[in-house]
Amino acid sequence: MNTIDPGEVRTLVVRAPNWLGDSVMALPALKALRAGVPQGQITLVGPWAGLFADQGVADRVVAYPRSFARRLSLTRALRSVRADTALILPNSLESALAAWSWGAARRVGFATDGRARLLTHSLPHPAPRRHQVDEYIELLKAFELDASENTPRWILGAGPEDAEVSRLFRDLGAGPSDRLVGLHLGAAFGTSKLWPVERWASLGSELGRRGFVPVLLGSGADLGVAADVLRHAPMPVASLVARDRPALLPCLLSRLEVLVAGDTGVAQLAAAVGAGVVVLFGPTDPRLTAPRGARVIVLAKDVKCAPCFLPVCPIDHPCMRGIGVGEVAAAVVVLSGTRA
């Protein structure tokens, strides 16, 4: 593969990952790319791109729309940019087709999903698979670049989000000295990543008895689960489910002493902002997507069927049901004493 001289890159479009967690895991590669082409104008395009506006990785961030009509409009806008290079982080055929339609003369990505012909600079997908952070860094070889660090770190800025997050916690009756522990209930992948409702309920009560203030977190899709948790909890548990929004997440997560979550993008972001994170792994592989950071504890059970990568468990969910409330609470206690 012929490499690209970073000094020749003038206008670069980066197709960012589709998922929040993958986007966070791309941060080390994006920061190294920004440092490696300081003279280039970088446009970051992706569903979560707006969240990265203050991370110093691009000159412009552009949301990637869901509808086909809006994607056509975006294509026309990006063609007018006249990008000389496109870096494609997702492995899908669709993302390579999009980059080709944007008119970039050089297109960099992994040769996956039958898309090698759409790429001018294709790299073989690592085999065996590596951690997602490292795979994104691997793509920088096309530019003869490497990353100085492989742990995502989020830059927290001061803004109106601080006051809004403070109001949310005040509404719950939580004060600045309270030891907040977030319990993130959802997972976009499927139900196989979900911990049983009764475990969340018991964990919330157990943490309350230990002097923590547990707070349920999740999107509007998790309201039903949250209602079940609150109904089963032996002690009252506060809830911010469906009350936050993406722009608030970095600030909100930074206020937590610890977050407990499944293998989700919120767990990745929490680790990146410096919160303690207890991650419950079941159908997916922590070697590929566990959050990186000094304050991360991964809990996973050695069962024969895991990792299966199935969105719905066809049996009795032994990987997630094997994780007990006591060991999760103990992990929270360990991390609560390590806050910097």
C-alpha positions in Angstrom: 0.0 0.0 0.0 1.3 3.4 -0.9 1.2 5.7 2.1 -0.1 9.3 2.1 2.3 12.1 3.0 0.6 14.0 5.9 2.1 17.2 4.5 0.1 16.8 1.3 -3.3 16.6 3.1 -5.0 19.9 2.8 -8.7 19.0 3.2 -9.7 15.8 5.1 -13.1 14.4 5.8 -13.3 11.8 8.6 -16.3 9.5 8.6 -16.8 8.9 12.4 -18.3 5.8 13.9 -22.0 5.4 14.2 -22.1 4.6 17.9 -21.2 6.7 20.9 -18.8 4.2 22.4 -17.0 3.6 19.1 -16.7 7.4 18.7 -15.1 7.8 22.1 -12.8 4.9 21.3 -11.7 6.7 18.2 -10.5 9.8 20.2 -6.8 8.7 20.4 -6.7 8.2 16.6 -8.5 11.4 15.9 -6.2 13.4 18.2 -3.1 11.8 16.6 -4.5 12.6 13.1 -5.1 16.3 14.2 -1.5 16.6 15.4 -0.1 14.9 12.3 -1.8 17.1 9.8 -1.8 20.5 11.6 -2.1 22.4 8.3 -5.1 20.4 7.0 -8.7 21.4 7.4 -10.5 18.4 9.1 -14.3 17.9 8.9 -15.6 15.2 11.2 -18.9 13.6 10.0 -20.9 11.2 12.1 -24.1 10.8 14.2 -22.3 11.8 17.3 -19.9 14.4 15.7 -21.6 17.4 17.4 -20.6 16.0 20.8 -16.9 16.3 19.8 -16.9 20.0 18.8 -14.8 21.0 21.8 -12.3 18.0 21.7 -9.8 19.7 19.4 -10.0 16.9 16.7 -11.6 18.8 13.8 -12.1 22.2 12.4 -15.8 21.4 11.7 -18.2 18.8 12.9 -21.2 17.7 10.8 -24.0 15.4 11.9 -24.6 12.4 9.7 -28.4 12.2 9.1 -30.5 9.1 9.2 -32.8 9.9 6.2 -31.7 9.3 2.7 -32.9 12.6 1.5 -30.8 14.5 4.0 -27.8 12.4 3.2 -28.1 13.5 -0.4 -28.1 17.1 0.7 -25.0 16.4 2.9 -23.3 14.8 -0.1 -23.8 17.9 -2.1 -22.4 20.0 0.7 -19.4 17.8 1.3 -18.6 17.7 -2.5 -18.3 21.5 -2.4 -15.6 21.1 0.3 -13.4 19.4 -2.4 -11.7 17.1 0.1 -8.5 15.5 -1.1 -8.7 12.7 1.5 -11.3 10.8 3.4 -10.6 8.5 6.4 -13.4 6.0 7.0 -13.6 4.6 10.5 -16.7 2.4 10.2 -16.2 -0.9 8.5 -19.5 -0.8 6.5 -20.0 -0.7 2.7 -22.3 2.2 3.1 -19.7 4.4 4.8 -17.2 3.7 1.9 -19.9 4.5 -0.6 -20.6 7.7 1.1 -17.0 8.8 1.2 -16.7 8.0 -2.5 -19.8 10.1 -3.3 -18.2 13.0 -1.4 -15.5 13.1 -4.1 -12.4 12.6 -2.0 -9.6 11.5 -4.2 -7.9 9.4 -1.5 -10.1 7.1 0.6 -8.6 5.2 3.6 -10.2 2.4 5.4 -10.2 -1.3 6.3 -10.8 -3.7 3.4 -14.0 -5.2 4.9 -17.6 -5.8 3.8 -16.6 -6.1 0.1 -15.6 -2.5 -0.2 -11.9 -2.7 -1.1 -12.5 -1.3 -4.6 -14.1 1.8 -3.2 -10.9 2.5 -1.2 -7.7 3.9 -2.7 -5.7 3.0 0.5 -7.1 -0.1 2.1 -5.6 -1.9 5.1 -6.3 -5.5 6.0 -8.6 -5.9 9.0 -6.5 -7.0 12.0 -6.7 -10.8 12.6 -7.0 -11.7 15.3 -9.1 -8.7 16.2 -7.6 -6.1 18.5 -9.2 -3.6 20.9 -11.3 -1.1 19.0 -9.1 1.8 20.1 -6.0 0.1 18.6 -7.8 -0.8 15.4 -8.7 2.8 14.8 -5.0 3.8 15.5 -4.0 1.1 13.0 -5.7 3.1 10.2 -3.2 5.9 10.8 -0.5 3.7 9.2 -1.9 4.9 5.8 -0.6 8.4 6.8 2.7 7.0 8.4 1.3 8.3 11.7 0.9 6.7 15.2 -0.8 7.7 18.4 1.2 8.8 21.5 -1.5 7.3 23.8 -4.2 4.7 23.5 -6.5 5.8 26.3 -9.4 8.0 25.3 -9.4 11.3 27.4 -12.3 13.7 27.2 -11.7 17.5 27.5 -14.3 18.9 29.9 -15.2 22.6 29.2 -17.2 25.1 31.1 -20.6 25.9 29.6 -24.3 26.1 30.2 -24.4 22.3 30.6 -22.8 22.7 34.0 -25.7 24.7 35.4 -28.3 22.4 33.8 -26.7 19.3 35.3 -26.5 21.0 38.6 -30.2 21.7 38.4 -31.0 18.1 37.6 -29.1 16.9 40.6 -30.7 19.6 42.9 -34.1 18.4 41.7 -33.2 15.0 43.0 -32.2 16.5 46.3 -28.5 15.6 45.8 -25.9 17.9 47.2 -22.3 18.5 46.2 -21.0 16.3 49.0 -23.2 13.3 48.0 -21.4 10.2 46.7 -23.3 9.8 43.4 -23.3 6.4 41.6 -25.0 6.2 38.2 -26.8 3.1 37.3 -27.1 3.1 33.5 -29.9 0.7 32.6 -29.9 0.6 28.8 -27.9 -0.8 25.9 -28.6 -0.1 22.2 -27.2 -3.5 21.1 -30.1 -5.6 22.4 -31.6 -7.2 25.5 -28.6 -9.7 25.8 -26.5 -6.9 27.3 -29.1 -6.0 30.0 -28.7 -7.0 33.6 -31.9 -8.3 35.3 -34.3 -5.7 36.7 -34.3 -7.2 40.1 -30.5 -7.0 40.3 -30.5 -3.2 39.5 -33.2 -2.8 42.2 -31.2 -4.7 44.8 -28.0 -2.9 43.8 -29.6 0.5 44.2 -30.8 -0.3 47.7 -27.4 -1.9 48.7 -25.5 1.2 47.6 -27.9 3.4 49.5 -27.3 1.4 52.7 -23.5 1.9 52.1 -23.9 5.6 52.0 -24.0 6.2 48.3 -26.7 8.0 46.3 -27.7 5.8 43.4 -29.2 7.5 40.4 -30.8 5.6 37.5 -29.7 6.8 34.1 -30.9 6.0 30.6 -32.8 7.3 27.6 -36.5 7.5 27.0 -36.4 3.9 25.7 -35.4 2.8 29.3 -38.4 4.4 31.1 -40.2 1.0 31.3 -37.2 -0.7 32.8 -36.7 2.2 35.2 -40.3 1.9 36.4 -39.7 -1.8 37.1 -36.5 -1.1 39.0 -38.2 1.5 41.1 -41.1 -0.8 41.8 -38.8 -3.7 42.9 -36.3 -1.6 44.9 -36.5 -2.2 48.7 -35.3 1.4 49.3 -36.0 4.6 47.3 -33.8 5.2 44.3 -33.5 8.5 42.4 -33.9 8.6 38.6 -32.8 10.8 35.8 -33.9 8.4 33.1 -35.0 10.4 30.0 -34.2 13.7 31.7 -30.7 14.2 30.3 -29.6 14.6 26.7 -26.3 13.9 24.7 -24.9 17.4 25.2 -25.2 16.9 29.0 -23.6 13.5 29.2 -19.9 14.5 29.6 -20.6 16.9 32.4 -23.2 14.7 34.1 -20.9 11.6 34.1 -18.0 13.7 35.4 -20.1 14.4 38.6 -20.4 10.7 39.4 -18.1 9.0 41.8 -18.8 5.7 39.9 -20.9 4.6 37.0 -22.3 1.0 36.7 -23.3 0.0 33.2 -23.2 -2.7 30.6 -21.0 -2.6 27.5 -22.3 0.7 26.3 -21.1 4.0 24.9 -22.0 5.8 28.1 -19.5 3.5 29.9 -16.8 4.5 27.4 -17.6 8.2 27.9 -17.7 7.9 31.7 -14.2 6.4 31.7 -12.9 9.1 29.3 -14.1 11.9 31.6 -12.4 10.3 34.6 -15.4 8.7 36.5 -15.0 5.3 38.0 -16.7 2.7 35.8 -17.9 -0.8 36.7 -18.7 -2.5 33.4 -20.9 -5.6 33.2 -19.9 -7.7 30.2 -21.9 -10.6 28.9 -22.5 -11.3 25.2 -19.6 -9.1 24.0 -15.8 -9.4 24.5 -14.1 -7.1 26.9 -10.8 -7.7 25.1 -12.2 -5.7 22.2 -14.4 -3.0 23.8 -13.7 -2.7 27.5 -13.3 1.0 28.5 -9.7 2.0 29.1 -8.7 4.0 32.1 -7.1 3.7 35.6 -10.6 3.6 37.3 -12.3 0.8 35.4 -13.3 -2.6 36.7 -14.7 -5.2 34.3 -17.0 -7.9 35.6 -17.5 -10.9 33.3 -18.3 -14.6 33.8 -16.4 -17.4 32.1 -19.4 -19.2 30.5 -19.1 -21.5 27.5 -21.4 -19.5 25.3 -19.8 -16.1 25.8 -19.0 -14.0 24.0 -21.7 -14.9 21.5 -22.4 -11.4 20.1 -26.1 -12.2 19.9 -28.5 -9.2 20.5 -31.0 -11.6 22.2 -30.0 -14.5 24.4 -31.7 -17.7 23.2 -31.2 -19.5 26.5 -31.3 -18.3 30.2 -28.8 -15.5 30.0 -26.1 -17.1 32.1 -23.4 -14.5 31.3 -25.3 -11.6 32.8 -27.2 -13.5 35.5 -23.9 -14.8 36.8 -22.9 -11.3 37.9 -24.0 -10.8 41.4 -25.2 -7.7 43.3 -22.6 -8.1 46.0 -19.6 -8.2 43.6 -20.9 -5.1 41.8 -21.3 -3.2 45.0 -17.8 -4.3 46.2 -16.4 -3.0 42.9 -18.1 0.4 43.4 -16.6 0.6 46.9 -13.1 -0.1 45.5 -13.4 2.6 42.8 -15.0 5.1 45.2 -11.7 5.3 47.1 -9.6 6.0 44.0 -11.0 9.3 42.8 -8.2 11.7 41.7 
